[in-house]
Amino acid sequence: MSQSLERGLAVLGALADGPRTLDELAERLGVHKTTAMRLLRTLEAGRFVRREDVHRYRIGSALFDLAHRALEDLDARDVARPHLRRLGERSGHTVHLAMLDEDQVVYIDKVDSVHPVRMYSRIGRRAPVHCTAVGKVLVADLPATGRQRLAQRIGYPKLTDRTIDSPERFRAELERVARQGYAVDRSEHEDFTHCVAAPVRDHRGEAVAALSMSVPKVILPLDGLLGWLDELRATADAISADLGRRG
């Protein structure tokens, strides 16, 4: 790495902690003030730093723009893939990543169970929102008016005896999901399977995907599946952090 580039990056690193004077930056770099001034003028010309007064500097708008563009370019599936694989290896159960697409969810990634009894699912498959844990999580994150409109316009096919079958029941379920931060499919989509899901959020805090774990009832009862909830949510939070989510 060139010395000038290394020093320029050191300046940005120092300013990331807050505004600094010319003297403070020169001391941090271990250079004369004239050398520090030349670096700052170059960075200022590119809007990477800005002057607050004659000798005081802070991070400039160009750096925020670059950070925003980099975060926008992150692909949730690529970022989530190693996390899905690790969760699947630890649990041995089927792990899905899904996104909302209009009034349905679409599965964008999957790690298969190690058990001989497996779910029928595939990447690219669509599913209803009213009876899937991933669908509930993603719809629950919509603004209240968006949730209301979606709940009114979708159909409610009765896929099992437990399937939610009315806008009123669906709205009540969405309120519960929004409060608790996760969703459960209690054999509502497929009679022999149950599922739990948590939201994956981007740098804006919006739920851009849902992470789920699904298990046939003959392999693990619902209480056993919920025993994985903390790890599922921790994995979703780790993916969110990699997507730029803070706090």
C-alpha positions in Angstrom: 0.0 0.0 0.0 1.3 3.4 -0.9 2.3 5.7 2.0 -0.1 8.5 0.9 -3.0 6.1 0.6 -2.2 4.6 4.0 -2.1 8.0 5.6 -5.4 9.0 3.9 -7.1 6.0 5.3 -5.7 6.7 8.7 -7.2 10.2 8.5 -10.6 8.8 7.7 -10.2 6.3 10.5 -9.4 9.0 13.0 -12.3 11.2 11.8 -14.7 8.3 12.1 -14.4 8.8 15.9 -15.4 12.4 15.7 -14.0 15.8 14.5 -10.3 16.5 14.8 -8.0 19.5 14.5 -5.1 19.7 12.1 -2.7 19.4 15.0 -4.4 16.3 16.3 -4.4 14.6 12.9 -0.8 15.5 12.3 0.1 13.9 15.7 -2.0 10.9 15.0 -0.2 10.3 11.6 3.2 11.2 13.0 3.8 13.8 10.3 4.4 17.6 10.0 1.3 19.7 9.8 2.1 20.7 6.2 2.0 17.0 5.2 -1.3 16.5 7.0 -2.7 19.6 5.4 -1.9 18.3 1.9 -3.7 15.1 2.6 -6.7 16.9 4.0 -6.9 19.2 1.0 -6.9 16.2 -1.3 -9.6 14.5 0.7 -11.6 17.7 1.0 -11.6 18.1 -2.8 -13.2 14.7 -3.1 -15.7 15.5 -0.3 -14.3 12.7 1.9 -13.7 15.2 4.6 -15.0 18.7 5.3 -13.8 21.6 7.3 -15.9 22.8 10.2 -13.7 25.9 10.8 -10.2 26.9 9.9 -8.4 23.9 11.4 -11.1 21.5 12.4 -12.3 18.6 10.2 -14.9 15.9 10.1 -16.1 13.1 7.8 -17.5 14.4 4.5 -20.6 13.5 2.5 -18.8 11.3 -0.1 -18.0 8.7 2.4 -21.6 8.4 3.5 -22.6 8.2 -0.1 -20.2 5.3 -0.8 -21.3 3.5 2.4 -25.0 3.8 1.3 -24.3 2.6 -2.2 -22.3 -0.4 -0.9 -25.1 -1.3 1.5 -27.7 -1.0 -1.2 -25.6 -3.4 -3.4 -25.6 -6.2 -0.7 -27.5 -9.2 -1.8 -29.4 -10.8 1.1 -29.1 -14.3 -0.3 -25.3 -14.1 -0.8 -24.9 -12.5 2.7 -27.1 -15.1 4.4 -25.8 -18.2 2.7 -23.0 -19.1 5.2 -25.2 -18.3 8.1 -27.9 -20.7 6.8 -25.4 -23.4 6.2 -24.0 -23.1 9.8 -27.5 -23.1 11.3 -28.5 -26.1 9.2 -25.3 -28.0 10.2 -25.9 -27.3 14.0 -29.6 -28.1 14.0 -29.8 -30.8 11.3 -33.2 -29.3 10.3 -34.4 -27.6 7.1 -33.6 -23.9 7.0 -35.2 -21.5 4.5 -34.6 -17.9 3.4 -37.7 -16.2 1.9 -38.7 -12.8 0.5 -42.1 -11.1 0.0 -43.2 -10.9 -3.6 -46.5 -9.0 -3.9 -49.0 -11.2 -2.0 -46.9 -14.3 -1.7 -43.6 -15.4 -0.4 -40.9 -16.9 -2.5 -38.1 -19.2 -1.1 -34.8 -17.8 -2.3 -32.4 -20.3 -0.5 -32.6 -23.5 1.4 -30.4 -25.9 3.5 -31.8 -29.4 3.5 -32.4 -31.4 6.6 -30.1 -34.4 7.4 -33.2 -36.5 8.3 -34.6 -39.1 5.9 -38.1 -37.4 6.3 -37.8 -34.1 4.5 -40.0 -31.2 3.4 -41.2 -30.8 -0.1 -39.8 -27.3 -0.8 -37.4 -25.8 -3.4 -35.7 -22.6 -4.2 -38.1 -20.4 -6.3 -41.2 -22.0 -4.9 -44.0 -19.7 -3.8 -46.3 -20.0 -0.8 -49.2 -18.1 0.7 -48.5 -15.5 3.4 -51.4 -16.2 5.7 -50.3 -19.7 6.7 -46.5 -19.7 6.6 -44.2 -18.4 9.3 -42.0 -16.5 6.8 -45.1 -14.9 5.3 -46.4 -13.7 8.6 -43.1 -12.2 9.6 -42.7 -10.3 6.4 -46.3 -9.0 6.3 -46.2 -8.1 10.0 -43.3 -5.7 9.2 -45.4 -3.7 6.7 -46.9 -0.4 7.7 -50.3 -0.8 9.4 -52.1 0.4 6.3 -50.2 -2.0 4.1 -51.0 -4.9 6.4 -54.7 -4.0 6.4 -54.9 -3.8 2.6 -53.1 -7.0 2.1 -55.2 -8.8 4.7 -58.4 -7.7 2.9 -57.4 -8.6 -0.6 -55.8 -12.0 -0.3 -57.6 -15.3 -0.5 -57.6 -17.7 2.5 -57.4 -21.2 1.1 -57.9 -23.7 3.9 -54.8 -26.0 3.5 -55.1 -27.7 6.9 -57.5 -27.6 9.8 -55.3 -25.0 11.5 -55.0 -22.6 8.5 -56.1 -19.0 9.2 -59.2 -18.4 7.2 -60.3 -14.8 7.6 -58.9 -11.2 7.4 -59.8 -10.7 11.1 -57.8 -13.7 12.3 -54.9 -12.8 10.0 -54.7 -9.3 11.3 -54.8 -10.5 14.9 -52.0 -12.9 14.1 -49.9 -10.2 12.5 -50.3 -8.0 15.5 -49.0 -10.8 17.7 -46.1 -11.5 15.4 -45.2 -7.8 15.4 -45.2 -7.7 19.2 -43.1 -10.9 19.7 -40.7 -10.5 16.8 -41.1 -14.0 15.3 -43.8 -16.1 13.8 -44.9 -19.7 14.1 -46.6 -22.0 11.5 -48.5 -24.6 13.6 -49.1 -27.1 10.8 -51.1 -24.4 9.0 -49.4 -24.8 5.6 -48.7 -28.5 5.6 -50.4 -30.8 8.1 -47.3 -32.8 8.9 -44.9 -29.9 9.4 -44.4 -26.9 11.7 -42.1 -23.9 11.3 -40.7 -20.9 13.1 -39.4 -17.7 11.4 -37.6 -14.5 12.3 -37.0 -11.3 10.2 -33.8 -10.4 8.5 -33.4 -6.6 8.4 -31.3 -4.3 6.2 -29.4 -1.1 7.1 -32.7 0.8 7.1 -34.2 -1.6 9.6 -36.7 -3.0 7.1 -37.4 -6.7 7.0 -36.0 -7.7 3.6 -36.2 -11.4 4.1 -37.3 -14.0 6.6 -35.2 -16.9 8.1 -37.1 -20.0 9.1 -36.6 -23.5 10.5 -39.0 -26.2 9.5 -39.4 -29.7 10.9 -41.8 -32.6 10.3 -43.8 -33.4 13.4 -42.6 -37.0 13.4 -39.0 -35.7 13.9 -39.6 -33.0 16.5 -42.6 -31.6 18.3 -43.4 -27.9 18.3 -42.0 -27.4 21.7 -38.7 -28.9 20.5 -38.7 -26.7 17.5 -39.3 -23.6 19.6 -36.2 -24.6 21.6 -34.2 -23.5 18.5 -35.9 -20.1 18.5 -33.1 -18.2 20.3 -30.5 -19.5 17.9 -32.7 -18.8 14.9 -33.2 -15.2 16.0 -29.5 -14.8 16.7 -28.7 -16.1 13.2 -31.2 -13.7 11.7 -29.6 -10.8 13.7 -26.1 -11.9 12.4 -27.3 -11.7 8.8 -28.9 -8.4 9.5 -25.7 -7.1 10.9 -23.9 -8.2 7.8 -26.5 -6.3 5.8 -25.6 -3.1 7.7 -28.3 -3.3 10.5 -27.1 -1.6 13.7 -28.5 -1.9 17.2 
